[in-house]
Amino acid sequence: MRIQENPEEIPTGETPRSYLVTCDRYLVDKVYAGCRVNIVGILSIIGGPTFRTATRTIDALKDTAYIQAIGIQRDSIVGGRMRNVLSQVDEANIIKLSKDPEIRKRIIASIASAIYGSENIKEAIACLLFGGSPKLLPDRTKLRGDINILLLGDPSTAKSQFLKFVERAAPIAVYTSGKGSSAAGLTATIVRDGMSGEFQLEGGAMVLADGGVVCIDEFDKMRIQDRVAIHEAMEQQTISVAKAGITTVLNSRTSVLAAANPAFGRYDDLCTVAEQIEFQSTILSRFDCIFLVKDTRDEAADRKIAEHVMNLHIGNICTSETEDEIPLVVLKKYITYARARCFPRLTEAAGLLLENFYVNDRKETSGDNKKCNLFTNPLDGPAGRGIPITVRQLEAIIRLSESLAKMELSGTVNEEHVNEAHRIFHISTMYAATSGFTVNMQPPEELKEIILKIENALEARLSIGEKMQRTKLQEEMCSRFGNERACLLYTSDAADDMQCVDLGGRR
């Protein structure tokens, strides 16, 4: 087998170093791809094969160094990795820190403190770092405890900075870009060994980050077939491989933090959500929180952001804002201890509250709700336009509640944790699913006058029953009135599912 150094220990700009290890007798089949191991062995050298010709002898390969394994110790996700990081003094300091009644606020304030605002996103990222409690049911069914978050929004809103911070703060993290990642690079691939000619299994980013976080930037630039490949890894947390005679299942118990841009580069409130998001509902339903990050134009907010950025560049950082922050080294140890030692469970009162939230949310988003949403196709008719609140979303709120309790090193999840988790879910996924322009919404005040003129022009341009291509009509109205947003808004509302305009008595 071949071993590789840990991804978080690789210097920037360098390729990971690897070594060949040989195992025999009881050491065979003791580890699999993605395991983190401590190996004791003997460094040996093997000579390469030679080929003889009529005149000389050619060495096909140079001498190769390898390790003859004597003993192998596999680190478990829970205890093994914590023993290598934390000492008894660290554990005592962590327990003392958890007694602070404001510990949760201090943790949230320590998340990407260089970024101004975005408190709700920081709280959700803190939940992702701590994670929920994984469960193993009596029938061997596994329920994941890792939280997945998608940041979707305008450029220059610090999405990539959040991903870079998580890479530094998480005990185990792998950062990758969607443009340069393939399905094999994220999951697993089969390669042929140069010496023996046999096929070998190599784990990808989600296998190497087992027990940690995978940060995927430019998630919208990935090919559709590559995004489909991580469906199993995000929900079942396993990767099934059946290639070149190798059939196995690898663990990928990771959280996914992804960042993406809308279909048109920037988010437009005059378009529906389904028109701006090019993701399939199967991948969106696997994210516990979906945040719409908008670049709003507000003079007061812009001035505060500019002041914050200037202070960062000048070095004039307010001490009152940083005194409550936890240093990154301490925060990393605190997260490691909480993930290894704390597994909170729901109380009966918290479970009853969750049941009521689930029933009420399904009641509010069922029936004649015309708001287009993230998870269904808007062309499926009125029945497919309600915001689906399914068991996956219920489990997402449960995981958020457990992570909030884990920040306090609490063994139980109470009603306050459930209420806060439900609030995070509402301002993220529920808000993202119901935002954007819908049929029942009124247009902005500044566009009402121009839309009235466009309506009169359409009635004069088309007769009853006449049909015309929507794109051609939009170009004609835009060139005539000069307001592209109003023309696209009104003509899109007048178009039917066949991409044409029909004034058969509707206008």
Residue pairs with C-beta under 8 A, 6 or more apart in sequence:
1 20
1 21
1 23
1 31
1 200
2 18
2 19
2 20
2 21
2 200
2 202
3 18
3 19
3 21
3 37
3 39
4 16
4 17
4 18
4 208
5 16
5 17
5 18
6 36
6 172
7 16
7 172
7 173
7 174
7 205
7 208
7 209
8 172
8 173
8 174
10 16
19 65
19 66
19 67
20 64
20 65
20 66
20 67
21 39
21 41
21 66
21 67
21 68
21 69
22 66
22 67
22 68
22 69
23 30
23 69
23 72
27 69
27 71
27 72
30 72
30 74
31 37
31 72
31 74
32 248
32 250
33 188
33 201
33 202
33 203
33 207
33 250
34 203
34 207
34 208
34 210
34 250
34 251
34 252
35 74
35 75
35 210
36 74
36 75
36 80
36 81
37 72
37 73
37 74
37 75
38 72
38 73
38 75
39 67
39 69
39 71
39 72
39 73
40 69
40 70
40 71
40 72
41 67
41 68
41 69
41 70
41 71
42 67
42 68
42 70
43 65
43 66
43 67
44 65
44 66
44 67
44 68
45 63
45 64
45 65
45 66
46 63
46 64
46 66
47 63
48 59
48 60
48 61
48 62
48 63
48 64
48 195
49 60
49 61
50 57
50 58
50 59
50 60
51 57
51 58
51 60
52 58
61 194
61 195
64 195
73 80
74 80
75 81
75 84
77 210
77 211
77 253
78 340
79 340
81 171
81 172
81 211
81 336
81 340
82 336
82 337
82 340
82 341
85 171
85 333
85 336
86 94
86 333
86 336
86 337
90 333
90 337
91 337
93 330
94 333
94 334
94 337
94 409
95 409
97 103
97 326
97 330
97 334
98 334
98 408
98 409
100 106
102 324
103 407
103 408
104 404
104 407
104 408
105 324
106 324
106 325
106 326
107 126
107 326
107 331
107 334
107 407
108 119
108 122
108 123
108 126
109 122
109 321
109 324
109 325
110 325
110 326
110 328
110 331
111 122
111 123
111 125
111 126
111 129
111 165
111 169
112 118
112 122
112 125
112 158
112 161
112 162
112 165
113 321
113 322
113 325
114 161
114 312
115 122
115 158
115 161
115 162
116 304
116 305
116 308
116 309
117 301
117 305
118 158
118 293
120 291
120 424
120 427
120 428
121 151
121 162
121 291
121 293
123 424
124 147
124 149
124 289
124 291
124 400
124 424
124 428
125 149
125 162
125 165
125 166
125 257
126 403
126 407
127 147
127 399
127 400
127 403
127 404
127 421
127 424
128 147
128 148
128 149
128 166
128 213
128 255
128 257
128 403
129 166
129 169
129 170
129 213
129 335
130 335
130 338
130 339
130 403
130 406
130 407
131 145
131 146
131 147
131 255
131 339
131 399
131 402
131 403
131 406
132 144
132 145
132 146
132 147
132 398
132 399
132 400
132 401
132 402
132 403
132 406
133 145
133 343
133 344
133 345
133 402
133 406
134 142
134 143
134 144
134 145
134 146
134 253
135 142
135 143
135 145
136 142
136 143
137 143
142 236
142 237
143 395
144 235
144 236
144 237
144 253
144 399
145 399
145 402
146 237
146 253
146 254
146 255
146 256
146 399
147 255
147 288
147 289
147 396
147 399
147 400
147 403
148 234
148 255
148 256
148 257
148 258
148 286
148 287
148 288
148 289
149 255
149 256
149 257
149 258
149 287
149 288
149 289
149 290
149 291
150 219
150 258
150 259
150 260
150 284
150 287
150 289
150 290
150 291
151 159
151 162
151 257
151 258
151 259
151 260
151 291
151 293
152 259
152 260
152 261
152 262
152 267
152 277
152 290
152 291
152 292
152 293
152 432
153 159
153 261
153 262
153 267
153 291
153 292
153 293
153 294
153 295
154 261
154 262
154 266
154 267
154 293
154 294
154 295
155 261
155 265
155 266
155 295
156 295
157 293
157 294
157 295
158 293
159 217
159 259
159 293
160 217
160 259
162 257
162 259
163 175
163 215
163 216
163 217
163 257
163 259
164 175
164 215
166 173
166 213
166 215
166 257
167 173
167 174
167 175
167 213
167 215
168 328
169 328
169 331
169 332
169 335
170 212
170 213
170 332
170 335
171 211
171 212
171 332
171 335
171 336
171 339
172 209
172 210
172 211
172 212
172 213
173 209
173 212
173 213
173 214
173 215
174 205
174 206
174 208
174 209
174 212
174 213
174 214
174 215
175 215
175 217
176 185
176 186
176 205
176 214
176 215
176 216
176 217
177 216
177 217
177 218
177 221
178 216
178 217
178 218
178 219
178 220
178 221
178 222
178 226
178 258
178 260
179 218
179 221
179 222
181 205
181 216
181 222
181 226
182 223
182 226
183 225
183 226
183 228
183 229
183 230
184 204
185 204
185 205
186 204
186 205
186 206
186 214
186 226
186 229
186 230
186 233
187 204
187 206
187 207
187 229
187 230
187 233
187 239
187 241
187 252
188 201
188 202
188 203
188 204
188 207
188 239
188 241
188 250
189 201
189 202
189 204
190 199
190 200
190 201
190 202
190 241
190 243
190 244
190 246
191 199
191 200
191 202
192 198
192 199
192 200
193 199
193 200
199 243
199 244
199 245
199 246
201 241
201 246
201 248
201 250
203 250
204 239
205 214
206 214
206 230
206 233
206 239
206 252
206 254
207 239
207 250
207 251
207 252
209 252
209 254
210 251
210 252
210 253
210 254
211 253
211 254
212 254
212 255
213 254
213 255
213 256
213 257
214 254
214 255
214 256
214 257
215 257
215 258
216 222
216 256
216 257
216 258
216 259
217 258
217 259
218 259
218 260
218 261
219 227
219 258
219 259
219 260
220 260
220 261
220 262
220 263
220 278
220 279
224 280
227 279
227 280
227 283
228 282
228 283
230 256
231 282
231 283
231 286
232 238
232 239
232 240
233 239
233 252
233 254
234 256
234 283
234 286
235 286
237 251
237 252
237 253
237 254
238 249
238 250
238 251
238 252
239 249
239 250
239 251
239 252
240 248
240 249
241 247
241 248
241 249
241 250
256 287
258 287
260 279
262 268
262 276
262 277
263 275
263 276
263 277
263 278
264 271
264 276
266 295
267 276
267 292
267 294
268 276
268 436
268 485
269 435
269 436
269 437
270 437
270 443
270 444
270 485
270 488
270 489
271 436
271 437
271 492
272 372
272 378
272 436
272 437
272 438
273 372
273 373
273 374
273 432
273 433
273 435
273 436
274 372
274 373
274 374
274 377
274 378
275 436
276 436
277 284
277 374
279 374
281 374
281 375
281 376
281 377
284 290
284 374
284 375
285 375
285 388
285 390
285 392
286 392
287 429
288 396
288 399
288 400
288 425
288 429
289 396
289 400
289 424
289 425
289 428
289 429
290 374
290 428
290 429
290 432
290 433
291 428
291 432
292 431
292 432
292 435
311 317
311 318
326 334
338 406
338 407
338 409
339 406
341 409
342 406
342 409
342 410
342 411
343 411
344 402
344 405
344 406
344 410
344 411
344 412
344 413
345 402
345 411
345 412
345 413
346 354
346 398
346 401
346 402
346 412
346 413
347 412
347 413
347 414
349 414
349 415
350 401
350 412
350 413
350 414
350 415
350 417
350 418
353 415
353 418
353 419
354 394
354 397
354 398
354 401
354 418
357 397
357 418
357 422
358 389
358 394
358 397
361 389
361 393
361 430
362 389
365 386
365 387
365 388
365 389
366 386
367 386
368 382
369 385
369 386
369 387
370 382
370 385
370 438
370 439
370 440
371 385
371 386
371 387
371 433
371 434
371 438
371 440
372 378
372 385
372 436
372 438
373 385
373 386
373 387
373 388
373 433
373 434
374 429
374 432
374 433
375 387
375 388
375 433
376 384
376 385
376 386
376 388
377 384
378 384
378 385
379 497
387 430
387 433
387 434
393 425
393 429
396 425
396 429
397 418
397 421
397 422
397 425
398 421
400 420
400 421
400 424
400 425
401 413
401 417
401 418
401 420
401 421
402 413
402 417
404 413
404 417
404 420
404 421
405 411
405 412
405 413
405 414
405 417
437 443
437 489
439 493
443 451
443 486
443 489
447 483
447 485
447 486
447 489
450 481
450 483
450 486
451 486
451 489
451 490
453 481
454 477
454 481
454 486
454 487
454 490
454 491
455 490
455 507
457 477
457 480
457 481
458 473
458 477
458 490
458 491
458 494
458 501
458 503
458 507
459 503
459 507
461 473
461 476
462 468
462 501
462 503
463 503
464 503
464 504
464 505
465 502
465 503
465 504
466 502
466 503
467 500
467 501
467 502
468 500
468 501
469 499
469 500
470 491
470 492
470 495
470 499
470 500
470 501
471 499
473 491
473 501
474 487
474 488
474 491
477 487
477 490
477 491
478 484
478 487
478 488
481 487
491 501
494 501
494 503
494 506
494 507
495 501
496 502
